[in-house]
Amino acid sequence: MLFILCCSLQISAKEKIIWLVEDKTENLNLLERKSPSNSAATSVERRIIFALEKYDIEVKRGSFKRITHLLKTSSNSCIANRAKLKEREEYSYYSLPQSFYLTHKIYRFNQDTPLLPSLFNQQGELKSIKALFDNQPNHHIGLVEGVSFGGYLDKDIAQLSKANIYYRGGTHRVSALESMLYAGRVDYLLSLPVDMTPTVIQQKKLQQFNVAGAPPFLIAHFSCSKTEFGKQVIKDINQHLLATYTKDNFEEINGPWYSKQDKTEIQSYLQRHYLDNEIALNKAQTHKIEK
């Protein structure tokens, strides 16, 4: 009887994933099945978490630096909504695309003086962040410390004087920077639209500008520790992700957060780069087996 109980416990034991979460409002109530999702990214994230039934998932919240440290030093940590950068690939594995964030925009609040027309192109986009600060050298922009804004915007920001940048790190840094913008402590904020949570009154005084040349979407991925365990988890995640790319599933999971045009563009991208490749691969494997 004891032998049977012992073996039963061993069989039922699940390997643990430490699921790392940043301090963003969009990922609150992540493991509550009945709680509504707050963005396309968390909708996909929750779908994947609930699909990973063979693992014991423990959510751990922390600062960006703490999360990076755990990915580097632990064998079983994973995180969603991660930009794929070459330096990060040295210590973590990446999944197929998880979701597509509308890219970062420049935000300005409660300003009476309009920006000079010469700062904009014919499409109404800011020509560059550098041009903005060349025109206003005494102004300041709030940036989250230590994160990537995508390759294009990272290069633009690198051209700014350090005196023009206010970096904010630690926990609640995203909401803290937004509060600083409303309080007039910074003149501009570079932020993802999903991270902005103005009140109705604040919204009326909030301006936003696209930066010319920046890609329309920032692609987010799942990322896990660069270990054999992490590699296996990413493999399992990818299998479930492919199922979310099909038209019906994509519409169900992502539909509420993208415009019709955005959905068409994203689905076309996923079809070309992933679904068509998967179909071709399956055909090749089937043909090989039949031979």
N, C-alpha and C positions, 0 to 999 in steps of 0.2 A: 504494500500500500504506500509506504514512504517512497519507494523507488518510483512508482507511477507519478506521485505528486511532484517529486524532484524533477523528473523529465518533463512534466507538463509545464512547470515554471520556466525551465530552460527554453522550451519551444515558444512560449508566449512572450518571452522577453524581447523588447524592441530596442534597436539601436537609437541613441539619442542624437537629435540635431539641436544645437543651440541657435535659435533663430533670432538674429540681431535686428534691432529696430531703432531707427533714428527718431528724434523728437519732433515729429511732424503730426499735425492734426489729422492728416489723411489716413494714418494707419492706426487710429484708435479702435479698440474692440476687434482686433485682428482675428482672434480665434472664436469669436461668438458668431455662430452660424446664422442666427436670426437678425443680427445687426446689419444694417445696410452698409454697402461700401461707399467710400467717399470720393473715389476717383477711379479712372480706368485701371491705373496701376495696381491699386489695392484690390480691385475686383479680380484681376488676374492672379495676384498674389494669394488671395484667399482661396481661389479655385485650386491652385497648385498645392497649397498647404493641406487642404481637405482631401486632395487626391493622394498625398503621401501617407497613406494609412499604415504602411508597414514600419514607420518611424515614430518615435516618441519626440514630439516637437515642444521645446521649451522656449518661450519668448523672453528675450532679455533686452531691455532698453538701455541706451547709453549714448555718449557723445560720439562725434565722428572719429576723434582720436582713439577712443576706447574701442570702438568697433574695428578700426583698422588694426589695432594691436591684437585683438582676439583672432582676427582672420589670419594674421601672421603667425600666431603662437599656438593656437588650439587646432585640434585635428578634426573637429566636427561642427564648425561654425558656418552659417550661411546667412546671406542677407539678400533682400530684393531691392529693386530700383537702383541698381548700381551702374554708373557709366563705365564702359569698357575702355581702359587705358593700358598702354604698354607696360608702364611701371607697376600697375596693379596685377598684371598677369604673372609677375614674378612670384607672387605669394598666394594667388587664388585662381580657381577655375571659373569660367563663365558659361552661362547657358546661351541658348538661342535668344532672340529678342523677347523680352517679357511684355513691354508696352512702349508706347510712344507718347512722351510728354510734349505738349506744345512748348516750343523752345522759350528760353529766358527772354524777358522783355525789360526795357528800362522803364521804371516807374518814377513819377514826379507828382508831388502833392501840394495843393493849396498855393499854387504860384500864379500871381496876377500877370506877370510879364511873359508873353509868348516867346518861344525859342525862335531864333533867326531862321528865315526860310532857307538860307544858304546851307544850313546843317542837314537838310533833307534832300533826298533824291526825288525823281518824278513820281515814284510810287508812295511817297509820304513816309519813307523809312529814314531813320537816322543813318547818315553816311558811315559813321563809325563812332564808337565810344570815345576814341582818342580825339576826334574832331570836336566833340561836345566839350571836352575839357581843355582843348586848346583855346576854345572860345570863352570858357569860364574857368580859368586856372585856379580860382580860390574856392571852388565848390568841392563837395565831397560826395562820394558814392559808397553805399553800404554793400559789403560783400560777405558771404559766408566764408569763414576761414577753412582752407584745406580741401575744398571740393573743386571738381572740374565743372566748367560751364560748357563743355564741348570744345573740341580743338579750335574752331574758328574764333569763338569768343574769348577763349583763354589767350590766344595770340593778341587780340585787341586789347585786353586788360593788361597784358604784360608791357604794353607801350605807355601805360599811364605812370605818372609820378606817384611814388609811395605816399606823398603828402596829400594826394587827392583821394586816397582809399581808407575807409574805416572797415577793418576786419572784425567780425564777431565770431567767436568760437564758443565751445561749451554747450551745455544743454539749453534747449529753448532758444537757440541762436536765431532760428528762422523767424519766429514770432517776435523776438526782441528787435530784430532789424526792421521789421514792418512797423513796430511801435515807434522806433526812432524816426522813421520817415514821416509819420503822422505828427510827431512832436517837433519836427523841424530840426532835428539833430544831425540829419544827413539830407542832402539836396536830392539825391537820386538813390534808387535801389535797383539792383539787377536780380530778378527773381523769376521763378517759374510761376505762371498764372495759377497753378493749382495750390501754391503756397500762400497766395494772397487772400486774406479774409477780412476785407473792409466792411464796416457797417454801411447801412443805406446812405447815411449822411456823408461818410468818408468817400464812398464810391462816386458821389457827385463831384468831388474835388480831385479825384485821382486820375492822372493822365498816364497812358502807357504808349510806348513806342517800340516798333520792331527795329532791329539793327540790320541794315542792308548786308546781304551776304551770308547771314546766319542761316543754317538749315532750319526748315519749318518745324522739325521734330528732333527731340533728344531721345535716343533709343536707350531704354533701361533694360538691364539683364539681372538674372539671379547670379549670385557669386558665392562660392564655397571655398573652404580651406583647401590649399593645394596639397592634399593627401589622397591616398587611395580611397578612403571613405568619402572625401569630398568629390572625387571624380565619379564615384558610383551615384551619389546623390544628384549630381548634375545630369548624369545619364538618365536617371529616372525622371527628373524635372523636364528634360527635353522631350521625352516620350509624351508626357502630359501636355506640354506646350504646343506641340504639333497639332494636337486635337483642338486647341483653342483657336488655331488659325483658320479653320474651315469657315465658310461664309456664315452659316447659321449660328455656330458657336461664337464666332467673333461678334456678331450682331447682339446676341444675348448677353455676352459678358461686357462688351465695350460700348454698345449702342448709345447709352444715355450721355456719354461724355464727349463724343466727337460729332462734328458736323457731317452732313452727307458727303461733302467733297473730301473731308479728311478721311472718312472711312473708306471711300473708294481708293484713295491714294495708298493708304496703309495696307488694305487687302491686296491691292495689285502688287505692292512690294513683297508681301509675305508669300503670295502665290508664285512670283517669279523666282525668289531667292530660296524658298524653303519647300513649299508644297510640291512644286514641279520637280525639284531635285529629289524629294522623297519618293515621288511616283517613279521617276527614272531609276532610282536606286533599287526600289522593290522589284521593278521589271527585270533589271539586270541580275538580281539575286535569284529570282524565279527561273529565269532562263538558264542560269548556271546550274541550278539544282536539277532541272529537267534534262539537261545534257548529261 
